[in-house]
Amino acid sequence: MAFLDKNERQKLAQELKDIGFRPAKGKLRRMDPQCRLAFYRNVQSVNHWVTRFELKSLGARVTMIEKLAQHEHKSGKMTADYELVEVIVEPTPENKT
């Protein structure tokens, strides 16, 4: 399988941002049989949750950044909602395109 070039990476980032986190996660796993989850909802900065996938056979690293919003229901129960705010698709060191 060929590595993704710059235009393909930009297009993928826009597609993933438009469809949201859960469908994006499924799409990445279907795109690359060697897809690996590097980390899941890791807190890198305040109120930003980061998930990263390594697409080894496509030569790309996909980082999805979510923002956390907590809501309280009438019953007093707190729920967490995550909003996908940014998708970064970078080449891996092996990808020279």
Buried (B, 14 or more C-beta within 10 A) or exposed (E): EEBBBEEBBEEBBEBBBEBBBEEBBEBBBEBBEEBEEEEEEEEEEEEBBBBBBBBBEBBBBBBBBBEBEEEEEEEEEEEEEBEBEEBBBEBBEEBEE
